[in-house]
Amino acid sequence: MSRRRRFFPLRLSTMLALTLAIASWLCASSAMAAVRRYALVIGNDRGDAGDVALRYAETDAARVYDVLKDLGGFEPADMVLLKGESGPRAQATLITLNDRIRATIASGNEVLLFVYYSGHATSDALHMSGTRFDLTQLEQLVRGSSATFRILAVDACRSGALTRVKGGHPAPPFDIRIDEHLSEQGLVLLTSSAANEDAQESDALKGSFFTHYLVSALLGAGDADGDGSVTLEEAYRYTYDATLRSSSQTWAGPQHPTFRYELRGAGRLALTQLPFAASSRSTLTFPPARAYLVMAGSERGPLVGEVTAGSIGRRLSVKPGKYFVRGRAPDALLEGEIDVPAGVTMDVRDDRLQRIAYARLVRKGADDVRLGHGPEAGYFFRTPFSNASSLCQGFFAGWALHLPDISLSARIHGCHATFRNDTLRASTNSLEGEVRLTHSWDIPLVTFDIGAALGGGVFRQTFETTGEAPSRTTPTGSLALLLGLRLDLGAGFSLLAESAFVSQLYAQHDSLTETTSLGPRFAFRQSFGLTKVWF
């Protein structure tokens, strides 16, 4: 079965391969200088004729390529990125790389080979633009390479068959230690899903779960002890936890990485040494207990990395430039643009970001918050329909549903008024239900609402003066124009002030002429209340 496209958070395990790969050579600068690193990175959005086109497989491959090039010590001349190419082309490219590796080994150098694939696959072959690359053949080419250390990562559905036959299985974070030199032979096989699972990609993250979180880890989010390097254990723990958490919230369910490794040697090894002081890089530091997303340029720009909430602060190594940062606080979103100069460390403080209530987040259509709901209640008064009547004062209660473009709500209004003239005294109790549709504009400090409401109910009029006028109950209908302002209080609460211009339609009885006529009366209604929104 080919990899299935999901409109949810991402895919798992692809780049743990990367972790292990970089691990063998990034432990010491002297070791890095002694090791030649080759990479073949493949991405293909098109599989067989019956496969649904993917959106982000080629994007994932490009991100892996960039991380290896920028932070992994791979020279561009020793890297090949194939996007949308055929299976035979990929096979020929790998054979050519192996030829170069043999020559490098013969000259006395140690070599690391990293091969990554993202795209469609079944348990026996990669699907590449209408052609196939047999999985067994791919594994043999990697396993048979003369490279000192070899890594194969396959990010595709059912790819776990590659490791299952050799004992691969889902596993929690594990501890692998490799000699900082590549003096021993090593092989790592990694897949993004188990043999019976679908790998998932996400529109929200514009890529796979695993690639997204591993890239974030290698950029610094995985640096749990804050020593400026991301070890294999740190990167894997960060990636594994975040990927399982995100994929478990999708319709397809949790996605498990599988692995098989044949490693010898000992020594704590770093996957990336973060260049916090380099002129070509900069550092963003984040406070603990909050999750942050970092986008390049603007909130619609490509996702650079993610920092998950934890007990310690985290850092991300980024290129100098403009970034859009979005953090999640308990009761609001914190977001804003940050200009990052070259070679600096910048704290992402609350005062650098704008606080946005989560109700506004729904209307922005941002993040994964698409729906909000909650109660509304408060006091209101309505002007009288006749000169001898008092204000009709009472309370309202309702429930609102907040969507990105509109809000739908239902309310019940109840109020009491009195009537008095030279001959009559009466009281009127009103009970009405109302269905409302509003659109909102978020401006600094407040939210402005405009909308319309359609209602219906009853008036109960009771006369205190004896005479010919009996008590009566009258059905009524209404149409209203709504104008409102809301002030965010935090924790999902808002103060509400709303003005309504009401046209009330009901039967009017003239006791003198004993006639009844149906006609509209106009009134003004003012409401003050409190609202709460949940997501």
N, C-alpha and C positions, 0 to 999 in steps of 0.2 A: 504493500500500500504506500502511496506517495505521501509526502508530508502534507498535512492539512493546515490550511490557513485559518487562524483564529483571530477574532477581534478582541483580544484580551491581552494581558500582560506578556509572555515570551517563551523561549525554548531553553533547554538546559544542557549543558555539559560540553559544548563545543570547545571552549577555550580553556578548560581545565588542562587540556593538552598544552596549551600555551604556557600555563603555569609551570608544568613539569619541564617543558622545553626550556624556558628561560631559567628555570631553577638550576640546571646543571652548569650554567656558565656565569650567572650574575652574582655569585657569592663573593667573588673578589675581583678587583679590577685586573689583577695579573692573570687570573684564570680567563677572564673575558678576552684579554689580548691574545691568549694562546689558542683560543677555540674559534674555528671558522664556522659560521652559521649559514645554513641554506634553508630556504622556505619556498614551498609551493602552496599558494592559497587560492582556492577555487570556490566560486559562487555561481549558481545558475538558477534563475527564476523559472525556467522552462524545463519540464521533464518530458515524459512521453505524451502522445497525443491525448490520452485520457486524463492526464494529470491537470488539476486546477493550477493556474499560474500563481506563483508566489509573488510577493511584493518586496521582500526584504532579504532574500538569501544573498544576493549580490552586494547589498549594503552591508550585511554582516561580514562578508569576506573582506570588503574594503576596510572595515573597522579593525579586523584582526591584522590585516596588512599594516595599517598605520601604527598600531600599538607595537608590533614587532619592530618596525622601522624606527619609531621615535624613542621608545624606551627599552627595547629588547636587545639592542646591539647588533641587529641584522643590517648588513650593507645592502643598499638598493640593487647593486650589481649581482648580488647573490640571492635575490628574491624574484619570484614570478607570481603575478596576479592574473588569473584567468577568470573572466566574467562572461557568462553566456556561451562558452566554448563547448565543443563536443567531447565525448568520452575518449575517442582515439587521440584527439589533440592533447588532452590531459595526460593520457598514458605516455605519449611520446615525450612530453615535457618532463615527466618524472624520470624517464629513462635517461634523458639528456642530463638532468641534474645528477643522477647517480654516476654517470660517466665523469662529470666534473669532480664529484666527491672522491672517486677513486684516485684521480690525479692529485687532489689535495692531500689525501691520506698518504699517498706515495712520497710526497715531499716532506712528511714527518709531522704534519699538523693533525690536531684532533678536530672532529667535525660533528656538528649537530644538524640533524635534518628534521624539519617540522613540516608536516603535510596536513592541510585543513580543507574540509569540504563542507559546503552549506548548500542544500537544495533537496530535490526529490530523491527518494530511494525506496527500494524494497529490501527484504532480508538478504537478497543475493546480488543486487547490483545498484549502482548509482544511475539515476535517470538524468541525462544531460542533453537537452535540445534535440530530442528524438533519437538519441543514441544511448548506449549503455556502457558502463565501465564495471566489469565484474568485481565484486567486493573481495573475493578470494585473491584475484590477480592483484588488486590494489594492495592488499595486505602483504602479499609475497614480495612486491616491489619495494615496499617500505622495510619489511623484515630483512630482506636480502641485501639491502643497501650496505655498503662498506662504512657508512657513517658510524662514528663511535656511539652516538646516542640518537635514537629515532623516535619520533612522536607522530602518531596518526590520530587525527580527530575528525569524526564524521558527525555532522549535525543534520539528522534526517530521521524520518519515521522508520520504525522497526530496525534502526541501525544497531540496536543492542545485540542482534544476532552475531555481530562481529566479535563481541566479547563473550557472549553467552557460551559459545562452543568451547571457549578457553577458560571458563569459570568466572566470567564477569557477572556482577550482580550490583543492585542498588546498595549504597552504603552511606553511613553518616560520615562527617568529616574524619579524616584519617591522618596519620602522621607518617610521612615519607621523608627519609633523609638520604641525600645523594652526595657523593664526594664532590667537592667544589671543582675538582678537575674531572675530565671525562676519561680517566684512565681505565675505567671499566666499561664494558658494553652495557647498553641500556635500551629498553624498548617500552613505550607506553602506548596503549590503545585506548581511545576514549570515544564514547558515543553520547549523543544528547538525549537518547530515550532508551528504555528497555525494549526487549525484542517484541513485545506486544503493545507498545505505546505509540501514540502520535506525538511528534515534535510540534510545538506550537510557536507561531509568530504573532506579534501584536501590532495593531495599528497605533495604539497609544505610545508604545516605545519604539515603533518603526524598526523592529528587529526581533531577535530571539531573546527569550528570557536569559538563557545562560550567557550568551555573548554580552548582553547589556550589563549584567552584574559582574562578570569577570573583568570586562574592560574597566568598569568603575573600581573594582578592587585593585587592579594593577595601576590605576592612576593615583591610588593612595587611600581610597576608602577602606581597603582591607588592612591597612596598617594599624593593627589593634594596639600595639605597644608604643606607637608614636616614635619609633627610632629612625624613621626616614627610609625604611626598606619594607617591602612586602614579601614575606616568606611564602613558601608553598602552602604551609599550614594555614596561614592567615588568609590568603587569597581563596583557598578552597573552602574554608569555613564560611567566609563572607558570602561567596557565590552560592554554595550549596544551600545555606539557610534562606537567602533571599529568593532563590529560584523556586525552591519548594513552596515557600510561602505564597509567592505570586501565582504559580501555576495551579496551586490547590484551590484558588478562587475562580478558576475558569470552568466552563461547561465540560471540557475534556478531562478535567481532574488533574491530580499531581503528575508531574513528569520527572522521571528518575534518571539521573546520569548513570552510565555503566562504565566500567574501567577494567583493564588488565595491565599490570605493570611487571616488568622483569628488570629489577634494578639491583645494583650492588654498590657498596660504599657507604660512608657515613659522614655526617656533617650537616649542620643547619644551613639551608641554602635559601638565598633571597631570589625571588622572581624578578623584582624590579628594585633598582636603587633610584629613589625619586630625586630628580635634580632640582631641589628646592632653591638653590642659590644660583643656578645657571641663568645666563642672560637670555637664553632662548625659551625659558619656561618661567612660570609664576605659580604661586600656591594660594589656594583658597582654603581657609580653615573654618570649620563649622562647629557650633556648640553641640553638646550632647543632648540626647532625649528628643531629637527632632529628625525627620527625614527631609532631605533636600534633593531637588532636581536641578541640573545645570544644563541650559540650552545655549548654543552658540548664537550670538547676535540678538535674537528676540525670542519672545515666547513661542513663536511659530518656527524657530530655527531647529536644526538637528540636535538631538539629545547627546550631550557630551558625557555625562556620568550621573550617578545617583549615590547619595549617602543615606543609608538606612539609619533609623533611630537606634541609639544604643546608650550605654552608660558612660561612654567616653566621647570626647570630640574627635572629629575625623578631618582629614585633609585630602584635597585633590590637586594634582599637578596638572596645570593647563597651559596652553600657549597664550601669550599676551593678546589682548583683544577685548571685545565687548561680549558680555554674557548676561543672560536672563536667568535669575535664580528664583526658585519657588520652594519655600519651606512650609511644612505643615505643623502648625501649633494646635493645641487641644481645641480651641474655639474659633480659629480663623486661619486664613492663609497669609503667608508673608511672601511678597514677591517684589521684584524690581530689577532694573538693569544695573550692572556693575561694570565699569571700565577697569580693566586689569593691566597696569603697565608691565613692562618686562622686568624680570628679576626681582620681584617683590613678593612678600607674604601679606595677604590681605584677609583680615577677619570679616566674616559675614555676620555682622551684628544686626539686631532688630532695627536699629535706627537707620540702617541703609536701605531697608525694605519697607514697602507699603503694606499695611494691615488690611486684609480684605475678608469680610464675613463670608462664611461658607454659602450663604444664600446668594451672594454675588457670584461666587464661583460657579454655581449652577447656571446662572445667566450668561457667564462668560463662555460656557461650554468647554471649560478647561479641565485638565486632569481627568480623573475617572468619575467625577461627581456629576451626574446627569439628572438627578431627581432629588427634590427635597419636599418635606411635608411637615405639617405641625398645626397646633391650635392657634386661634385668635380669640381674644375676649376683651371687653371694655365697656365704657359708658358712652351713650349718645343722647342727643336731643334732636327733635324735629319741630320746625315751625308749624303753627296751627293752620288749618284749612279755613278757619273763619275768624273774624275779629274778636269774637267773644270767648274764644278758647285759649287755654294756656299752652305753653310748650309741652310736647309729649316727651317725657324723659324716661329713660330705662337703660337696659343693658343688651349687649349682643354677645354671641358666641358662635364660633365656626371652626372650620378646618380648611386648610389651604394646601394645594398641590403645586409645587414650583418646578417648572420646566425651563429649559434654556431660553426660550423666547417669550413664554407667557406664564401666567399663574392662573389656576382655576381654584375657586373656593366656593363654599356653601356656608351661609350664615343664617342664624335665626335672630330676629329683633323683637323685643318686647318692651312696650312703654305704656305710660299712664298719663292722661291729661284730664283737665276739668273744663267745664263749659258753664258760663254764668251770664245771664242778662236780667232784665227787669222782671221777667216772669218765670224763667226756667233756671234750674241748676241741674247739671248732669256730669257724669264722668265717662271717659272713654278709655277702654283698654284695647291695645292693638298687639296682635301677634302675627308676624310675617316671616316667611322663608324667602331666601334670595340666593340665586346662582350668579356668580360674578366671573368676569374675564378681564384681566388687567395685563398691561405691559409695563415694564420697569426700565428706568434709566438710572444707572449708578453715577453719581457725581460726588465730589469730595464731601465727606462727612455724612451725607444723607442719600437716600434713594427716592426718586420721584416716580409715582405711579399714575397711570391714566387708564381708564377702562369703563366698562358698562355693566349694568346689573339688571336682571329680570327677576321680579318677585311676585309673590301672591300670598294672601292671608285673609284674616278677618278683623273687623272692628266690632267690639261689643260696647254699645252705648246704653248706659243705665241712667234714668232720670230720677232725681231726688225730689222733684216738685210734682205733686199729684196733679193730674189733669188728663188731657186727652192723648198725650204723647207717651206711648208704651216703650219699654226697653226693646232694643232690637239688635240683631247680629247681621252684619253686612259683609259679604265677600268683597275682596279688593285685589287689584293687580297693580303693578308698578313697573316703571322703566326709569333707570337712573344713570346719570353721567357721574363718574367717579374721578376725583383728583386727590392724591394722597402723598404724604411724606413719611418716611421711616428713618429712624435713627438707630444705628447698631449699638447695642450695649455689651456685646461679647457673649460667648457661650451659647450662641444661637438665638439670643433674645433681641428684640427690637421694640422701640416705642413707636406707636402709630398715631398719626393725625390724618383724618380723612374728611373731605367735604363731598357731599353728594347733592346733586340737583335732581329732585324727584318729581316725576309726573305720576300722580296717583289716580287710578281709575276705579270708581265705585258708584253704586246707585245712591242718589241723593233724593231724600223724601221731603216734600213740602207739606207740613201738617195743616197749613191754612187752606191750600187748594186740593189737598189729598192727591197730589200727583208725585210720580217718581220719574226721575230722569237719570240717564247714564252719561257721565261726563268726567273729564279729567280735572284734577285740582293740582296745583303746583306748590311744592314745599322745599325747604332747604334742610338738610340733615348734616349734623356735625358729630364725628365720632373720635374718641380718644381711647387707645387701648394698648395692649401688650401682645406681641407675637413670639412664637418659638418655632424654630426650624430644626428638624432632624434629617439625617441622610442615611 
